[in-house]
Amino acid sequence: MLGSGSDNLHMRSGAGRLIEEALADLWQGVVLWDYPLSRLSTLKVGGPAKAVVFPGNAGELLKLIKGCKQIGIQWRVMGRGSNILVADQGVAGVVIVLGPDFSAIETVNESPETVLVRVNAGCSLAKLVSWSERQALSGLEFAAGIPGSIGGALVMNAGAWGSEISNVTTSITLLEQDGQIYERDRAALPFVYRSWGAPVGTIALNGTFRLVRGERVRIAGACREVLRQRREKQPLDLASAGSFFKNPVTMPAGRLIEEAGLKGCRIGNAMVSDKHANFIVNVGGATADEIKALMRLVQEKVFVRSGILLEPEVHIWDE
Ligand SMILES: Cc1cc2nc3c(=O)[nH]c(=O)nc-3n(C[C@H](O)[C@H](O)[C@H](O)COP(=O)(O)OP(=O)(O)OC[C@H]3O[C@@H](n4cnc5c(N)ncnc54)[C@H](O)[C@@H]3O)c2cc1C
């Protein structure tokens, strides 16, 4: 559906206005109304968002955020939906998807040894990994096979095999809640394990990464090996959000879950993978409630056995 527009949000805002009218005033691009988020999430569960929109640049995004604020519509940002669990009843307001239209990769500085690359938040990590491989740039081999967008990878501080995206990040351009756009150096960003530590509501517009010149054959080989290990260890044939729980410092979550005897444990169509115990998989037609019930069961059983309370890595989108 296409909206139609006016920029005069002050004049048009007011109590009781329908979200359709309000949004049509500030967004002329494609709007998916009452769109099931199960179609945008790799767990393949979740009810509808009132509206889903796909801005193509920072200006459009800024206009949307400011407009939503002025007319009192809630909004959330999504990348590729590979680390979210959306409630069955869906979410209120507008879901703003930073996708392929927002995905430029640009070299901003080079030296004989390194290259600084700025990448828009909607670019998929897979696209950046294969671009780096083609350019013979090393640093992102660990990320081969991690689904999702650059924005999602920064927010989640995505990582594997002992490396994290924050290791190669030099700065991030942020859209703050007040509508200001800032570039923040890596040193000013409080990255921790699986989080960038920025205040809720902050949006990553792009990230700049320092990659090191290397040998293309070696980089390609390292990526292939990472992908092989993922295929061997992870249930990639079933819908999931990857590792469901964060790894506690003392022991990997998968081992704790396996030792609690939960591999293959099932509630409805949600199951603890029998291939990798830290994956909760949707074997087909699961609901978010089933996944949440299984999540709680895993937390209870693991706590009783080990005294450790597992914390979800997956972001839960509830009302
Ligand atoms: C099969 C599989 C394997 C996986 N393996 C790994 C792994 O090895 N390591 C790992 O770390 N993760 C892994 N994941 C989890 C997931 O792929 C990563 O966390 C990924 O970085 C999420 O990116 P996304 O774009 O899909 O984020 P989304 O799921 O869309 O969003 C995640 C969160 O980030 C927020 N967000 C997204 N983009 C922005 C933005 N631009 N600005 C502000 N907030 C934003 C969302 O609001 C949400 O809260 C795996 C997932 C799957 C399905």
The ligand as a Gaussian input file, in Angstrom:
#p B3LYP/6-31G(d) Opt

LIG

0 1
 C       21.063000     -19.860000      12.595000
 C       21.520000     -18.680000      13.420000
 C       22.836000     -18.617000      13.843000
 C       23.277000     -17.523000      14.613000
 N       24.579000     -17.502000      15.008000
 C       25.026000     -16.439000      15.735000
 C       26.380000     -16.372000      16.161000
 O       27.204000     -17.223000      15.863000
 N       26.753000     -15.290000      16.894000
 C       25.887000     -14.293000      17.235000
 O       26.303000     -13.331000      17.913000
 N       24.598000     -14.335000      16.852000
 C       24.147000     -15.374000      16.110000
 N       22.831000     -15.427000      15.723000
 C       21.900000     -14.356000      16.178000
 C       21.738000     -13.195000      15.173000
 O       22.000000     -13.619000      13.871000
 C       22.641000     -12.017000      15.503000
 O       22.385000     -11.535000      16.806000
 C       22.447000     -10.863000      14.525000
 O       23.498000      -9.943000      14.699000
 C       21.121000     -10.128000      14.656000
 O       20.993000      -9.235000      13.556000
 P       19.553000      -8.855000      12.966000
 O       19.758000      -7.813000      11.927000
 O       18.834000     -10.069000      12.533000
 O       18.887000      -8.223000      14.246000
 P       17.326000      -8.266000      14.652000
 O       17.002000      -9.652000      15.106000
 O       16.507000      -7.696000      13.572000
 O       17.348000      -7.291000      15.886000
 C       17.992000      -7.642000      17.090000
 C       17.876000      -6.452000      18.045000
 O       18.637000      -5.375000      17.523000
 C       17.798000      -4.243000      17.314000
 N       18.275000      -3.601000      16.074000
 C       18.447000      -4.168000      14.860000
 N       18.989000      -3.277000      13.999000
 C       19.142000      -2.123000      14.695000
 C       19.673000      -0.840000      14.383000
 N       20.148000      -0.531000      13.164000
 N       19.697000       0.104000      15.352000
 C       19.220000      -0.165000      16.602000
 N       18.705000      -1.353000      16.954000
 C       18.675000      -2.332000      16.012000
 C       16.385000      -4.764000      17.226000
 O       15.457000      -3.783000      17.649000
 C       16.442000      -5.947000      18.180000
 O       16.245000      -5.501000      19.496000
 C       22.368000     -16.490000      14.954000
 C       21.037000     -16.572000      14.505000
 C       20.619000     -17.640000      13.742000
 C       19.185000     -17.683000      13.263000

